[in-house]
Amino acid sequence: MRFLSLVAATFFMVSGGPYAIEDILGGAGYGRAIIILLLLPIIWSLPTALMIGELASAIPAEGGFYVWVRRAMGPFWGFQEGWLSLTASVFDMAIYPAFVVSYLGKFDPSLTAGWHGYAWSLAVVALCCLWNLFGAPAVGDGSVGMSVLLLAPFAVFVVLGLWHGLTLHPAVQWSDPVSHAALSTALLVAMWNYMGWDNASTVAEEVHDPQRTYPRAMIASTAIVALAYILPLAAMALAGLSLGSFETGDWTSAARVIGGPLLATAIAAGGVITGVGMFNALVMSYSRLPLAMAEDGMLPRFVARRNSRGVPWISVVLCGIAWALALKLPFEKLIAIDLVLYGTSLVLEFVALVVLRFREPDMIRPFRAGGLGMAVSLGACPTALIGYALYASRSDEVVLGGRHVSALLFSAAIALLGPLLYQFARTRARRAASGN
């Protein structure tokens, strides 16, 4: 993949457009939502992008962040990084086929009624796994096309919204009374919408000139994602649209008010594209983790087999099966689970950045995220935000078999399985090496 393809793939791994930010508006109002979406790229996304820029350019290895943590802190912590990321993917990846189904239903509810919705979800999994078998360039080039298709209607939306504001001069209500709980929810949703930058690192060996491409792609992607969130919200505000019960899936309603049924249809089609594009790009990312772990002996060697295009096809198939099985799991509060598992893995990556500065000071770093003090401080704001997210979501629950279980305890139990599985993997690797 080259620069533009990597930017587009990263865009889908992180964002996929403004489709999932509706709940931020409901919790914060226009003014606060825009402030949150302006601040988070600075204190959440940019530190992560700088960390990835340095490590991906210095260690452009397949497996990305798993390889960085393993090299910095050894195989135990490397395994935990891979485990946390893969388990987080089970909950994360179930969201995007549901996204496709949700927006397909905007065209005709009968399309997704009953078993049809589950069939569409399975079709998304199968399509994206098949697409990935053609290689990272195919995924990257497809991401470029899909990003253009889904953002084009929003460009029209922004222009029409600004035009309404300039010509009709509607009353703009930037702030509304909000509760602390609603504002906290808005912040958590915004964090979730800005996470996933490190996912692009796992395909480093399939990126052209990664030492130069990664730092540039991370910065460019950060700017594009922030603009894709903020501009549509600003256009809605200036057009005088009332938030009312604005929630997930309501972009089509806003588009119908501003631009009519044709724009609403285009926005709905973009929602389908977003779900496919995000799932497709993340299949590429997550499937490289079992590959790297298998090459290190942490998983059976056959998992690392590649096809003629260099794609770890067994890993793609196994991950696809796991995600398909997770589609109907009755999990709620997915953001809380994601933030625990993903947040812990992200903290390990920031630790790896600092450890490698000490352990390998002479490593060639085509891009450096500042001096040692800067490297140490980069993880401070993201770690603090993750800590707040854990505190704020302490009362969230997941529903398992009809029983309510603390989301934090459930996530912690999953994380604590990592050390046990590492011991099992190490024992199995030793027996394989000795021929027993």
C-alpha positions in Angstrom: 0.0 0.0 0.0 1.1 3.5 -0.7 0.4 6.8 1.2 -3.2 7.4 0.0 -4.2 3.8 0.4 -2.8 3.7 4.0 -4.6 7.0 4.8 -7.9 5.6 3.6 -7.5 2.3 5.3 -6.6 4.1 8.6 -9.6 6.3 8.1 -11.8 3.2 8.1 -10.0 1.5 11.0 -10.6 4.6 13.2 -13.7 6.4 11.9 -15.5 5.6 8.7 -17.1 9.0 8.7 -19.5 10.8 11.1 -22.0 8.0 11.3 -21.3 7.0 14.9 -21.1 10.4 16.6 -24.9 11.0 16.9 -24.9 10.1 20.6 -22.2 12.7 21.3 -24.7 15.4 20.2 -27.4 14.0 22.3 -25.2 14.0 25.4 -23.4 17.3 24.9 -25.2 19.6 22.5 -23.6 21.3 19.5 -21.1 23.6 21.2 -19.8 21.0 23.7 -19.7 18.2 21.1 -17.6 20.3 18.7 -15.2 21.3 21.6 -14.9 17.6 22.6 -14.2 16.6 19.0 -11.6 19.4 18.6 -9.8 18.6 21.9 -9.6 14.8 21.6 -7.5 14.8 18.4 -4.9 16.8 20.4 -4.9 14.9 23.7 -6.0 11.4 22.5 -5.3 10.9 18.8 -2.2 13.0 18.2 0.0 11.4 21.0 -1.1 8.0 19.6 -0.3 9.0 16.0 3.2 10.2 17.1 3.9 7.0 19.0 2.8 4.9 16.0 4.8 7.1 13.6 8.0 6.5 15.5 7.6 2.8 16.2 6.1 1.9 12.8 9.0 3.7 11.0 11.6 2.2 13.3 10.2 -1.4 13.3 8.1 -1.8 10.2 7.2 -5.4 11.0 4.1 -7.5 10.2 2.1 -7.6 13.4 2.9 -4.0 14.3 2.1 -3.2 17.9 2.4 -6.8 19.0 6.0 -6.9 17.6 6.9 -3.6 19.3 5.7 -4.7 22.7 7.4 -8.1 22.4 10.7 -6.5 21.4 10.5 -3.9 24.2 9.3 -6.1 27.1 9.6 -9.7 26.0 7.3 -12.5 24.8 5.0 -12.5 27.8 3.9 -8.9 27.3 3.9 -9.3 23.6 1.4 -12.2 24.0 -0.8 -10.1 26.3 -0.8 -7.3 23.7 -1.9 -9.7 21.0 -4.5 -11.3 23.3 -6.0 -8.0 24.4 -6.3 -6.8 20.8 -7.8 -10.0 19.4 -10.4 -10.3 22.2 -11.3 -6.6 21.8 -11.9 -7.3 18.1 -14.6 -9.9 18.9 -16.7 -7.2 20.5 -15.7 -4.4 18.1 -16.2 -6.3 14.9 -19.8 -7.3 15.7 -20.8 -3.6 15.5 -20.0 -3.0 11.8 -22.2 -5.7 10.1 -25.0 -4.4 12.4 -24.3 -0.9 11.0 -24.8 -2.2 7.5 -28.1 -3.8 8.4 -29.3 -0.6 10.2 -28.7 1.5 7.1 -30.1 -1.0 4.7 -33.3 -0.9 6.7 -33.5 2.8 5.8 -34.3 1.8 2.2 -36.8 -0.8 3.0 -37.4 -2.3 6.5 -38.4 -5.6 5.0 -34.9 -6.0 3.7 -33.6 -6.6 7.2 -36.6 -8.0 9.0 -36.3 -11.3 10.8 -33.6 -13.6 9.7 -32.7 -11.3 6.8 -30.7 -9.0 9.1 -28.5 -11.8 10.3 -28.0 -13.1 6.7 -26.8 -9.6 5.7 -24.4 -9.5 8.6 -23.0 -12.9 7.6 -22.7 -11.7 4.0 -20.6 -8.7 5.2 -18.2 -11.0 7.1 -17.9 -13.4 4.1 -17.5 -10.5 1.5 -14.8 -8.8 3.5 -12.8 -12.0 4.2 -12.9 -12.8 0.5 -11.9 -9.3 -0.4 -8.9 -9.5 2.0 -7.6 -12.7 0.3 -6.7 -10.5 -2.7 -4.1 -8.7 -0.5 -3.5 -5.4 1.3 -3.3 -3.3 -1.9 -6.8 -4.4 -2.9 -8.1 -3.4 0.6 -6.3 -0.1 0.5 -7.4 0.8 -3.0 -10.9 -0.2 -2.2 -10.8 2.0 1.0 -9.9 5.0 -1.2 -12.9 4.5 -3.4 -15.3 3.8 -0.5 -14.1 6.8 1.5 -14.8 9.1 -1.5 -18.3 7.6 -2.0 -19.3 8.0 1.7 -17.8 11.4 2.2 -19.2 13.0 -1.0 -22.8 13.2 0.3 -21.5 14.8 3.5 -19.6 17.4 1.5 -22.9 18.3 -0.1 -24.6 18.2 3.4 -22.0 20.6 4.7 -22.3 23.1 1.8 -26.1 23.0 2.0 -26.1 23.4 5.8 -23.8 26.4 5.6 -25.9 27.9 2.7 -29.1 27.5 4.9 -27.3 29.3 7.7 -26.1 32.2 5.5 -29.4 32.7 3.7 -32.1 31.8 6.2 -30.3 33.1 9.4 -32.0 30.5 11.7 -31.6 30.7 15.4 -28.5 28.6 16.4 -28.6 27.1 19.9 -25.0 26.1 20.6 -25.5 25.0 24.2 -28.3 23.2 26.1 -28.5 22.1 29.7 -26.9 18.7 30.0 -26.4 16.4 32.9 -23.0 15.2 34.1 -23.9 11.6 33.1 -24.9 12.7 29.6 -21.7 14.7 29.1 -19.6 11.7 30.4 -21.3 9.4 27.9 -20.6 11.9 25.1 -16.9 11.9 26.0 -16.7 8.1 26.1 -18.5 7.8 22.7 -16.1 10.4 21.3 -13.1 8.5 22.6 -14.4 5.3 21.0 -14.8 7.2 17.7 -11.2 8.4 17.8 -9.6 5.0 18.8 -7.9 2.5 16.6 -4.9 4.3 15.1 -2.5 1.5 16.0 -4.5 -1.0 13.9 -2.8 0.3 10.7 0.6 -0.8 12.0 0.0 -4.5 11.7 0.5 -4.5 7.9 3.8 -2.6 7.9 5.6 -5.1 5.6 2.8 -4.5 3.0 3.3 -0.7 3.0 5.6 1.0 0.5 8.4 2.9 2.2 6.9 2.5 5.7 9.6 4.6 7.3 8.4 7.6 5.4 4.8 6.7 4.8 3.5 5.9 8.3 4.3 9.2 10.1 2.7 11.2 7.2 -0.3 8.9 7.0 -1.0 9.1 10.7 -1.0 12.9 10.8 -3.1 13.2 7.6 -5.6 10.6 8.9 -6.0 12.5 12.2 -6.9 15.7 10.4 -9.3 14.0 8.0 -11.1 12.1 10.8 -11.5 15.3 12.9 -12.8 17.3 9.9 -15.2 14.5 9.0 -16.7 14.7 12.5 -16.7 18.4 13.1 -17.9 20.0 9.8 -21.2 18.1 9.5 -22.0 19.0 13.1 -21.2 22.7 12.5 -23.3 22.6 9.3 -26.3 21.1 11.3 -25.9 23.8 13.9 -25.7 26.7 11.5 -28.7 25.3 9.6 -30.7 25.6 12.8 -31.6 21.9 13.0 -33.0 21.0 16.4 -31.3 18.1 18.2 -34.5 16.8 19.6 -34.2 13.0 19.7 -31.2 13.0 17.4 -29.5 9.6 17.9 -27.7 6.8 16.1 -29.0 6.5 12.5 -30.5 10.0 12.3 -28.1 11.4 9.7 -30.7 10.5 7.1 -33.4 12.6 8.8 -31.0 15.6 9.0 -30.1 15.1 5.3 -33.7 15.0 4.3 -34.4 18.4 6.1 -31.3 20.1 4.5 -31.1 18.5 1.1 -34.3 16.5 0.4 -34.9 12.7 -0.2 -32.1 12.3 -2.7 -29.4 13.4 -0.2 -31.0 11.3 2.5 -30.8 8.3 0.3 -27.1 9.0 -0.5 -26.4 9.4 3.3 -28.1 6.0 3.9 -26.0 4.4 1.2 -22.9 5.9 2.8 -23.8 4.2 6.1 -23.8 0.8 4.3 -20.4 1.7 2.8 -19.1 2.7 6.2 -20.0 -0.6 7.8 -18.4 -2.6 4.9 -15.3 -0.3 4.7 -14.6 -0.5 8.5 -15.0 -4.2 8.7 -12.9 -4.8 5.6 -10.0 -2.6 6.8 -10.1 -4.2 10.2 -10.0 -7.7 8.8 -6.7 -6.8 7.2 -5.4 -5.4 10.5 -6.5 -8.0 13.0 -5.7 -11.0 10.8 -2.0 -10.1 10.9 -1.8 -10.6 14.6 -2.3 -14.4 14.6 0.2 -14.5 11.7 2.9 -12.7 13.8 2.1 -14.7 16.9 2.3 -18.0 14.9 5.6 -17.1 13.5 6.9 -16.5 17.0 5.6 -19.9 18.1 2.8 -18.5 20.2 0.1 -20.1 18.0 0.3 -23.2 15.8 2.6 -22.7 12.7 -0.1 -23.5 10.2 -1.9 -20.2 11.2 1.0 -18.3 9.5 0.4 -19.9 6.0 0.0 -17.3 3.2 -1.5 -17.5 -0.2 0.2 -16.4 -3.4 -0.6 -12.7 -2.6 1.1 -12.9 0.8 -2.2 -12.9 2.7 -2.3 -15.1 5.9 -5.4 -16.8 4.6 -5.9 -19.3 7.4 -5.7 -16.4 9.9 -8.3 -14.5 7.8 -10.6 -17.5 7.8 -10.2 -18.3 11.5 -10.8 -14.7 12.5 -13.8 -14.5 10.1 -15.4 -17.6 11.8 -14.9 -16.1 15.3 -16.5 -12.8 14.2 -19.4 -14.6 12.5 -20.0 -16.6 15.7 -20.0 -13.4 17.8 -22.6 -11.6 15.6 -25.6 -12.9 17.7 -24.0 -12.7 21.1 -26.3 -10.6 23.4 -23.6 -8.2 24.5 -24.5 -4.7 25.6 -22.3 -1.8 26.6 -19.7 -2.7 24.0 -17.9 0.6 24.4 -17.1 -0.2 28.0 -15.6 -3.5 27.0 -13.7 -2.1 24.1 -12.2 0.7 26.2 -10.9 -1.7 28.9 -9.3 -4.2 26.5 -8.2 -1.7 23.8 -7.1 0.9 26.4 -4.9 -1.6 28.2 -3.2 -2.6 25.0 -2.7 1.0 24.1 -1.0 1.8 27.4 1.4 -1.2 26.7 2.3 0.5 23.4 3.2 3.8 25.0 5.3 1.8 27.6 7.1 0.0 24.7 7.9 3.4 23.2 9.7 4.5 26.3 11.4 1.2 27.1 12.8 1.0 23.6 14.3 4.5 24.0 16.2 3.2 26.9 17.0 -0.3 25.7 17.8 0.5 22.1 18.9 4.2 22.1 20.9 3.6 18.9 18.0 2.1 16.9 17.5 3.9 13.6 14.4 6.0 14.0 13.5 7.7 10.7 10.8 9.6 12.6 11.2 10.6 16.3 8.3 11.7 18.5 10.5 14.3 20.1 13.1 13.8 22.8 13.1 11.4 25.7 10.9 13.7 27.8 8.4 14.0 25.0 8.3 10.2 24.5 7.7 9.7 28.3 4.9 12.3 28.4 3.1 11.2 25.2 1.2 8.5 27.0 0.1 10.7 29.9 -3.2 12.2 28.5 -4.3 9.0 26.7 -3.7 7.0 29.9 -5.6 9.5 32.0 -8.5 9.4 29.6 -8.6 5.6 29.7 -8.6 5.8 33.5 -11.5 8.2 33.4 -13.3 5.9 30.9 -12.9 3.0 33.3 -14.2 5.0 36.2 -17.1 6.4 34.3 -18.2 3.0 33.0 -17.9 1.3 36.3 -21.6 0.7 36.6 -22.1 -0.6 33.0 -23.2 -4.2 32.6 -23.3 -6.8 29.9 -26.1 -9.3 29.6 -24.9 -12.9 29.5 -27.5 -15.7 29.4 -30.1 -13.3 30.8 -27.9 -12.3 33.7 -26.4 -8.9 34.2 -22.6 -8.9 34.8 -20.3 -5.9 35.4 -18.7 -4.9 32.1 -15.5 -4.0 33.9 -15.3 -7.3 35.7 -16.1 -9.2 32.6 -13.4 -7.4 30.7 -10.9 -7.9 33.5 -11.7 -11.6 33.5 -11.0 -11.8 29.7 -7.7 -9.9 30.2 -6.6 -12.2 33.0 -7.0 -15.2 30.8 -4.0 -13.9 28.8 -1.3 -15.0 31.3 -2.8 -18.5 31.6 -3.0 -18.8 27.8 0.6 -17.6 27.5 1.8 -20.4 29.8 -0.1 -22.9 27.7 1.3 -21.5 24.5 4.9 -21.5 25.8 4.5 -25.2 27.0 3.1 -26.2 23.6 5.9 -24.4 21.8 8.6 -26.1 23.9 7.1 -29.5 23.3 6.9 -28.8 19.5 10.6 -27.7 19.6 11.7 -30.9 21.4 9.6 -33.1 19.0 7.3 -34.4 21.7 
